[in-house]
Amino acid sequence: MAKSVGRLIAEDYCKLYHDMKDYTIATKIYKENIKVFRNHEQTRSMVRQIRGHIGKINANQASDKSLYKPKTYDTTTTPKRFKEEINTSAKVLILDIETAPINAYVWGIWQQNVGTHQIQSDWFCLTWAAKWLFEDKVYSGKLKPKEATNQDDKRIIQGIWALVNEADIIIAHNGQKFDMPRLNSRFILNGLNPPLPYQIIDTLLHIRRQFGFSSNKLDYVNKLLNLERKKETSFELWERCMKGNADALLEMETYNVQDVRILEETYLQIRAWIKPHPNMGLFILDEKEHRCPNCGSDKLLEQGKCYNTSANIYELMRCDNCSAVSRKRLGNANIKQKRHLLISTAK
């Protein structure tokens, strides 16, 4: 029996991208061949059929045995660096900014209390970089030499404002204390309105909460996690940027872009540990399936263990995509059982 065009296309993709998960490769096939396939579910079903992932998983169900790849629970294997993309409407923006230092007169180099009257020139934004989660393109902005010497960042601040205004969730390392307050300062000083509301995922904050690394700096954490590292630089680069050196400003932008790329990898590695994570399920609102609050996946596995609060018992589930643990919203205890349940007083 002759194979359909869609079937042939799907088989070619499965051979070319054999390491991709079913959901991800189905999304890619559908987006790139939208006229061939009716919808995403049809594409995903075809991929699962080709790989032998329908019903009980075994090689006999795969149409092409070379495409069959059984699940493994061998913990000695190297974990995947990139996680599966979930089809969610959430706009997740990863950003980082580089600012000029404050120039001030001081009488020492240790524990100085610098007054505002000692400041000769205040900080301003030199460059920024940002990307949407799972997208390859990195957006960036850098000052021109004349703008740097004039300390005029209005042009590039308008660019990052537009992205922040569009985002539902912003990921930044030390974003709550540095990046976002600094950006807000430049927004108001350049006459821009407050951006529309967004939620912040501060990777520095969550790393401090969940782990005990010797240093929480992004480059050191990535070194421990065997991820890509920051570009090497020195304070001399900032000095040259403030003098309006065009090559230095370009180098600073390149350094900034690299920070955003590696921050995405860091976020994906620690995503399952982030508590609480903005609920990605709210951006999907599936009426039929439970959704992982950390990534939005519907690939959830019941753990056979419950999470107990002072008033109810909830079933625990682990996401098969990002490994985050979540609980169901509806408890197992019925009204009659809860009627005789006592709760300790607060004080």
Protein Blocks (a to p, Z undefined) as FASTA:
>chain_A
ZZdfklmmmmmmmmmmmmbcfklmmmmmmmmmmmlpmblmlmmmmmmmmnopghjadfkl
pmblklpccddfbfkbccdfbdcddddfbdcddddddddddddddfbfehpacdfklpmb
dcddfbdcdddehiabdcdddddfklmmnopaklmmmmmmmmmmmpmbdcdehklmmmmm
mmmmmmmmnopacddddddddfklmmmmmmccfbfcfklmmmmnopacdddddfklmmmm
mnopaklmmmmmmmmmmmmmmmmmmmmmmmmmpccdddfklmnopakbccdfknopabdc
dehiacddfkbccdddddfklopacddfbdfbdfklmmmpccddfZZ
